[in-house]
Amino acid sequence: MSSQDSAKKLPAAAPERLGVLLQGMGAVASTFVAGCIAARKGLGEPIGSLTQLAHIRLGKRTDNRNPLIRDFLPLTSLDGLVFGAWDIFGGSVFDACMTAEVLDERLIRKMEPELSAIKVMPGAFDPQYVTRLTPKYCKQGTRREMVESLRADIRKFKADNNLDRVVMINASSTEVYNDLCEIHQTLDAFEAALDADDHRIGPCMMYAYAALMEGVPYANGTPSWSTDVPAIRELAHKKALPIAGKDFKTGQTLMKTVLAPMFKARMLGVRGWFSTNILGNRDGEVLDDPGAFKAKEKTKLSVLDTILQPDEHPNLYGNLYHKVRINYYPPRGDAKEGWDNIDIFGWLGYPMQIKVDFLCRDSILAAPILLDLALLMDFAARAGLKGIQEWLSFYWKSPIAAPGLKPEHDLFIQLTKLKNNMRYLMGEDLITHLGNEYYEEREN
Ligand SMILES: NC(=O)c1ccc[n+]([C@@H]2O[C@H](COP(=O)([O-])OP(=O)(O)OC[C@H]3O[C@@H](n4cnc5c(N)ncnc54)[C@H](O)[C@@H]3O)[C@@H](O)[C@H]2O)c1
């Protein structure tokens, strides 16, 4: 432990059991839950999860202290996770896995008793926000009544499972994009609008509000408005709870936030970046609606500007043409293809091209992110952190940041920030990568 931080209070011990509530039980959420259960039963490994597989260096390089993150931080083990969910189609996690067709049916059948036992709760829904789905199982009533019903669900989930601690993650369909207005700016205005059943409060905002009112940290894995609404931020501060978002960083954007920093680091110019996707899952169907695509387009487009800083380098990035497309193509199911054409230029302006063809699996890339977020959001709460968790930017396509601050998109800066925050919260020295001390010691 570093001397300057020796007085720092360490995060409270991890609970043996942690409740994970999922808003939406579709492809991503069911692959996450089934994957955790599979790992528990030794049927597979939680690949892609930093909390489970990554190590973290502590102290000097010569100290040889490099524990697994899960051994360094007080985190609940996979065995201690208890799952619950809402969806608008009813059924169980087993049904959701079978519908999503992400995992092999033989694997799903091996977990049938556990997956069938997790029945979803009826969702809080408004068809104006997700136009392509016809719900079968949702709450009735005004917005205030739906919020109260969500809060009652959270309390019941805690009581039924004898849980002290719960976190919530939004993995529901992307909602149609609308601009925020005055009812979203303060908590008072937001609550008055809830009472007035104002349609400008979308379902994702209702879930976030219900979670925070019940003392539950909330992370938004979708492009929909929720934790980035000023009234919700105000509530998170008032309740001293962590919030995070938004939109899981999985396939194409993950690539973008690795490649763009490389161009910038080498001072190579970028003239154009055309990104297109074909996918055939329910998410693709929902994003076929131009209103929902607008929300996704905003989170996907936000990445390049902050990495490349065209204001500082108008000659390299000032005229960058950035286009993002998503095409619903049912034959592909969850096996998305993300294709990028990048027009770059180098010495004396000579042009070059890069093509990326990422044959990925959307939910396979997203599932480990949900696991890490569930564990780290609870860790953040136990460490006394509240409001926006910028140190978790690593996981987001469009990380939310304090008003007036530009979010960090570069994956490797995000990773450094993530690990340094872990060190800091556990009272360890930060790693600066200066490295001079190794040479000074030898010379002495
Ligand atoms: N898979 C990825 O790589 C990835 C990456 C980033 C973000 N996302 C986002 O994660 C979300 C989930 O993706 P998915 O592939 O699982 O989609 P999906 O369509 O399979 O699952 C979404 C589920 O949410 C349910 N739902 C819709 N509105 C609801 C409501 N109001 N309350 C409760 N349930 C509701 C739907 O019935 C559906 O089962 C989407 O918004 C997607 O854009 C996914």
PDBQT file of the ligand as one rigid body, heavy atoms in Angstrom, charges set to zero:
ROOT
HETATM    1  N1  LIG A 501     -24.879  -7.228 -28.735  1.00  0.00    +0.000 N 
HETATM    2  C1  LIG A 501     -24.088  -6.234 -28.766  1.00  0.00    +0.000 C 
HETATM    3  O1  LIG A 501     -22.943  -6.362 -29.167  1.00  0.00    +0.000 OA
HETATM    4  C2  LIG A 501     -24.557  -4.902 -28.268  1.00  0.00    +0.000 A 
HETATM    5  C3  LIG A 501     -23.607  -3.887 -28.176  1.00  0.00    +0.000 A 
HETATM    6  C4  LIG A 501     -24.000  -2.657 -27.688  1.00  0.00    +0.000 A 
HETATM    7  C5  LIG A 501     -25.298  -2.433 -27.309  1.00  0.00    +0.000 A 
HETATM    8  N2  LIG A 501     -26.225  -3.416 -27.449  1.00  0.00    +0.000 N 
HETATM    9  C6  LIG A 501     -27.582  -3.098 -27.068  1.00  0.00    +0.000 C 
HETATM   10  O2  LIG A 501     -28.036  -4.011 -26.091  1.00  0.00    +0.000 OA
HETATM   11  C7  LIG A 501     -29.451  -4.123 -26.225  1.00  0.00    +0.000 C 
HETATM   12  C8  LIG A 501     -29.820  -5.590 -26.241  1.00  0.00    +0.000 C 
HETATM   13  O3  LIG A 501     -29.306  -6.214 -27.410  1.00  0.00    +0.000 OA
HETATM   14  P1  LIG A 501     -29.829  -7.677 -27.801  1.00  0.00    +0.000 P 
HETATM   15  O4  LIG A 501     -29.034  -8.103 -28.976  1.00  0.00    +0.000 OA
HETATM   16  O5  LIG A 501     -29.907  -8.519 -26.607  1.00  0.00    +0.000 OA
HETATM   17  O6  LIG A 501     -31.296  -7.337 -28.293  1.00  0.00    +0.000 OA
HETATM   18  P2  LIG A 501     -32.603  -8.252 -28.148  1.00  0.00    +0.000 P 
HETATM   19  O7  LIG A 501     -33.614  -7.627 -29.047  1.00  0.00    +0.000 OA
HETATM   20  O8  LIG A 501     -32.281  -9.675 -28.343  1.00  0.00    +0.000 OA
HETATM   21  O9  LIG A 501     -33.010  -8.064 -26.616  1.00  0.00    +0.000 OA
HETATM   22  C9  LIG A 501     -33.664  -6.936 -26.125  1.00  0.00    +0.000 C 
HETATM   23  C10 LIG A 501     -34.777  -7.417 -25.236  1.00  0.00    +0.000 C 
HETATM   24  O10 LIG A 501     -35.349  -6.286 -24.582  1.00  0.00    +0.000 OA
HETATM   25  C11 LIG A 501     -36.733  -6.521 -24.480  1.00  0.00    +0.000 C 
HETATM   26  N3  LIG A 501     -37.385  -5.247 -24.204  1.00  0.00    +0.000 N 
HETATM   27  C12 LIG A 501     -37.679  -4.245 -25.049  1.00  0.00    +0.000 A 
HETATM   28  N4  LIG A 501     -38.229  -3.214 -24.386  1.00  0.00    +0.000 NA
HETATM   29  C13 LIG A 501     -38.293  -3.596 -23.088  1.00  0.00    +0.000 A 
HETATM   30  C14 LIG A 501     -38.767  -2.969 -21.912  1.00  0.00    +0.000 A 
HETATM   31  N5  LIG A 501     -39.271  -1.738 -21.945  1.00  0.00    +0.000 N 
HETATM   32  N6  LIG A 501     -38.676  -3.642 -20.741  1.00  0.00    +0.000 NA
HETATM   33  C15 LIG A 501     -38.151  -4.901 -20.687  1.00  0.00    +0.000 A 
HETATM   34  N7  LIG A 501     -37.701  -5.544 -21.787  1.00  0.00    +0.000 NA
HETATM   35  C16 LIG A 501     -37.764  -4.889 -22.960  1.00  0.00    +0.000 A 
HETATM   36  C17 LIG A 501     -37.101  -7.166 -25.798  1.00  0.00    +0.000 C 
HETATM   37  O11 LIG A 501     -38.301  -7.894 -25.682  1.00  0.00    +0.000 OA
HETATM   38  C18 LIG A 501     -35.904  -8.088 -26.032  1.00  0.00    +0.000 C 
HETATM   39  O12 LIG A 501     -36.112  -9.385 -25.528  1.00  0.00    +0.000 OA
HETATM   40  C19 LIG A 501     -29.855  -3.364 -27.492  1.00  0.00    +0.000 C 
HETATM   41  O13 LIG A 501     -30.321  -2.083 -27.139  1.00  0.00    +0.000 OA
HETATM   42  C20 LIG A 501     -28.551  -3.257 -28.225  1.00  0.00    +0.000 C 
HETATM   43  O14 LIG A 501     -28.514  -2.147 -29.098  1.00  0.00    +0.000 OA
HETATM   44  C21 LIG A 501     -25.876  -4.654 -27.899  1.00  0.00    +0.000 A 
ENDROOT
TORSDOF 0
